Amino acid sequence: MSLAAVIEYVKGNEKTLVVFNPPPDSTLVADLRAYFRTQNVTVRGQQTAAGEPAGVTVLKTADDEVLASVPTAQLEELLDGGALRHDGVGIDDTEYHEILSHLKETTFTSYNKRQMVLISHEIEDRAMRVNEGRLLTGFQYNSKLLDQRTLYERLGTTNLDIHTFAVPDGPTVEINGITHHPEDNEEIRRSWFVVFDGGGQNRYKTALLATEQAPNRFYGFWSDDPGIVDRIGEYLDRAYVQAKA
C-alpha cells in the first residue's frame, strides 16, 4: 500500500456513461465529455442494431453493473443548467438527479497549483467548522507549510487533532497545536494531500490526494467517499504516525 496505490485504486474504479442511440448529428456525447472532464467517468455513445433504447443514458461500473438509468433529456437539461463546482473541480452538494448522486463522490483529474490550494482550503474550512476529528495534511516541503503558518496557527487553536507531513528544506516547523512529521522520502516529496476524517461522521469526511507529475501540475482526486477517505487516513497513520510514535 502507498499513496500512489490509492490513486491507482480510485482510477481503476472509473465509471462509464453510455448514451444509447444519440441522433447522428448530436453533439451530446462530446458535450458530456467536456462537462464531466473532471469526473472519474468515461462518456461514450452506443448505437444498437434495432435503434433501441433511444433517449436513454446508463451509468455503469467497470464490472458492467448498472448504477443508474435516466432519460437523456435530463442530461441535456444538466448541460443547459450547470451543476459543477466553480473552477471545474467537481459537483456541488445539490443532487440534480440519480446520475450526479453516483458521480459526485470522486473528482479525478489533473490540477494546477491554484486548484489544489482552493480545494485544500475548502477541506481545511470544513474541518474547522466541524471542530473535531483528525486532519492530515501533506505539504511536500516544510517551506510550503510555513507559507500557511497563519492558517495553521488558527487551526491549532481548535479541537482538531492535526498532523502535518513534509520534507525538511530549511526552517523547522513549530506550530502550537500541530503535530509535525518531518519525512525525507520520495512519497512525501511528491504528494499533496489533505484528509479530514469528519470527526467520526461519514457525511463530513473528505480528502484530496494528488502527486506532482510536473512542476505545479498534480494528478489525483478529491473525494467525499468515506471508504476512500478512511483508506488514505489509515495508510498515513500506519506508515507515518504510529510508526514514529
C-alpha positions in Angstrom: 0.0 0.0 0.0 1.1 3.5 -0.8 -0.4 6.9 -1.7 0.2 6.2 -5.3 -1.6 2.8 -4.9 -4.6 4.6 -3.6 -4.7 6.9 -6.6 -4.5 3.8 -8.9 -7.3 2.1 -7.0 -9.6 5.1 -7.4 -8.6 5.5 -11.0 -9.4 1.8 -11.5 -13.0 2.4 -10.3 -13.8 4.6 -13.3 -17.4 4.6 -14.4 -18.8 4.6 -17.9 -21.7 6.8 -19.1 -23.3 5.3 -22.1 -25.7 7.4 -24.3 -27.8 5.0 -26.3 -28.6 5.8 -29.9 -27.9 9.5 -30.0 -29.0 11.2 -33.2 -26.3 11.2 -35.9 -25.9 14.9 -35.8 -26.0 15.2 -32.0 -23.0 16.8 -30.1 -24.4 15.4 -26.8 -21.6 12.8 -26.2 -18.9 15.4 -26.9 -20.6 17.9 -24.7 -20.9 15.4 -21.9 -17.3 14.5 -22.1 -16.4 18.2 -21.7 -18.9 18.6 -18.9 -17.7 15.6 -16.9 -14.0 16.2 -17.7 -13.0 16.3 -14.0 -15.1 13.3 -13.0 -13.9 9.7 -12.9 -16.1 8.7 -15.8 -15.8 7.8 -19.5 -18.6 9.0 -21.8 -19.4 7.2 -25.0 -22.3 6.8 -27.4 -23.6 3.4 -28.4 -25.7 2.6 -31.5 -27.7 -0.6 -31.5 -29.0 -2.6 -34.5 -32.6 -2.0 -33.6 -32.1 1.6 -32.6 -33.5 0.8 -29.1 -33.4 2.0 -26.5 -33.5 5.6 -27.7 -33.4 8.7 -25.4 -31.8 6.7 -22.5 -28.4 7.1 -20.8 -26.9 4.5 -18.5 -24.2 4.8 -15.9 -22.1 1.6 -15.4 -19.3 0.4 -13.2 -16.1 -1.1 -14.6 -17.7 -4.5 -14.0 -20.7 -3.5 -16.1 -23.1 -3.1 -13.1 -25.8 -0.6 -13.9 -25.8 2.2 -11.3 -28.4 4.5 -12.9 -30.5 4.9 -16.0 -32.1 8.2 -16.8 -33.8 9.9 -19.8 -31.1 11.5 -22.0 -33.2 14.7 -21.9 -32.2 15.1 -18.2 -28.6 15.3 -19.2 -29.4 17.9 -21.8 -31.1 19.9 -19.1 -28.0 19.4 -17.0 -25.8 20.8 -19.7 -28.1 23.8 -20.0 -28.4 24.5 -16.3 -24.9 23.6 -15.0 -24.3 22.0 -11.6 -20.5 21.9 -11.3 -18.4 23.5 -8.7 -16.5 26.6 -9.7 -13.2 26.0 -11.5 -14.3 22.7 -12.9 -13.3 20.6 -9.9 -16.3 18.6 -9.1 -20.0 18.6 -8.5 -21.7 20.6 -5.7 -23.8 19.2 -2.9 -27.1 19.7 -4.8 -28.3 16.3 -6.1 -29.5 17.1 -9.5 -30.6 13.6 -10.3 -29.5 10.0 -10.0 -26.5 10.2 -12.3 -25.0 13.0 -10.2 -25.5 11.1 -7.0 -23.1 8.5 -8.3 -20.6 10.8 -9.8 -20.3 13.4 -7.1 -18.2 11.3 -4.8 -14.9 11.5 -6.7 -13.3 14.1 -8.8 -10.3 12.7 -10.7 -8.2 14.9 -12.9 -5.0 17.0 -13.4 -4.9 20.0 -11.2 -2.8 23.2 -11.3 -1.5 24.8 -8.1 -4.4 27.2 -7.9 -7.0 24.5 -7.9 -5.0 22.5 -5.3 -4.9 25.4 -3.0 -8.6 26.1 -3.4 -9.6 22.5 -2.7 -7.2 22.3 0.3 -8.7 25.4 1.8 -12.2 24.1 1.4 -11.3 20.9 3.3 -9.5 22.8 6.0 -12.5 25.1 6.3 -14.8 22.1 6.7 -12.6 20.7 9.4 -12.6 24.0 11.2 -16.4 24.2 11.1 -16.8 20.7 12.4 -14.2 21.4 15.1 -13.5 17.8 16.0 -11.7 14.8 14.4 -8.3 14.4 12.6 -6.9 16.5 9.8 -3.8 15.1 8.0 -2.0 17.4 5.5 1.0 16.8 3.3 2.8 19.9 2.1 5.7 18.3 0.2 8.2 20.7 1.9 8.5 22.5 5.2 8.7 25.8 3.4 5.2 25.3 1.8 3.7 24.6 5.2 5.4 27.6 6.7 3.8 29.7 3.9 0.5 28.6 5.5 1.6 29.3 9.1 -1.2 31.8 9.9 -3.9 29.4 8.8 -2.4 26.5 10.7 -1.9 28.6 13.8 -5.7 29.2 13.7 -6.3 25.5 13.1 -4.1 24.7 16.0 -6.4 26.5 18.4 -9.4 24.2 17.5 -10.3 20.8 18.9 -8.8 19.1 15.8 -6.0 16.5 16.0 -3.8 17.9 13.3 -0.8 16.1 11.7 1.3 17.7 9.0 3.9 16.0 6.8 6.8 17.5 4.8 10.3 17.0 3.7 12.7 19.3 5.6 14.1 22.0 3.4 15.2 24.7 5.8 13.5 26.1 8.9 12.0 23.6 11.3 8.2 23.6 11.8 7.0 24.5 15.3 3.3 25.5 15.4 1.3 25.2 18.6 -1.5 22.6 18.4 0.1 20.8 15.4 2.0 17.5 15.3 4.5 17.8 12.5 6.2 14.8 10.9 9.4 15.6 9.0 9.7 12.8 6.4 12.6 12.9 4.0 11.3 10.4 1.3 10.0 10.5 -2.2 6.4 9.7 -1.4 6.0 12.8 0.8 8.1 14.9 -1.6 5.8 14.2 -4.5 2.4 14.0 -2.7 0.0 16.8 -1.8 -2.9 15.6 0.4 -5.5 17.0 2.8 -7.5 14.3 4.6 -10.3 15.0 7.1 -11.9 12.1 8.9 -15.1 14.0 9.5 -14.9 13.8 13.3 -16.3 10.3 13.0 -19.2 11.4 10.8 -19.3 10.0 7.3 -21.1 13.0 5.8 -18.2 15.3 6.7 -15.3 13.0 5.5 -13.3 14.4 2.6 -9.9 14.0 1.1 -7.7 15.5 -1.6 -4.8 13.3 -2.8 -2.5 14.0 -5.8 1.0 13.5 -6.9 3.1 16.1 -8.7 3.7 15.0 -12.3 5.4 18.2 -13.5 6.2 21.5 -11.8 3.0 22.7 -10.2 0.9 20.1 -12.2 -0.8 17.5 -10.0 -2.7 14.3 -10.9 -5.1 12.8 -8.5 -8.6 13.1 -6.9 -10.9 14.9 -4.5 -13.4 12.5 -2.8 -16.1 12.5 -0.2 -16.4 8.7 -0.3 -16.0 7.6 3.3 -14.2 4.4 2.4 -11.6 6.2 0.3 -11.1 8.8 2.9 -10.6 6.1 5.6 -8.2 4.2 3.3 -5.9 7.2 3.0 -6.1 8.1 6.6 -5.4 4.5 7.8 -2.3 4.3 5.5 -0.9 7.6 6.7 -1.5 6.5 10.3 0.3 3.2 9.9 3.1 4.4 7.7 4.0 7.7 9.5 2.0 8.4 12.7 2.1 5.1 14.5 5.5 4.2 13.0 7.1 7.2 14.7 5.1 7.0 18.0 
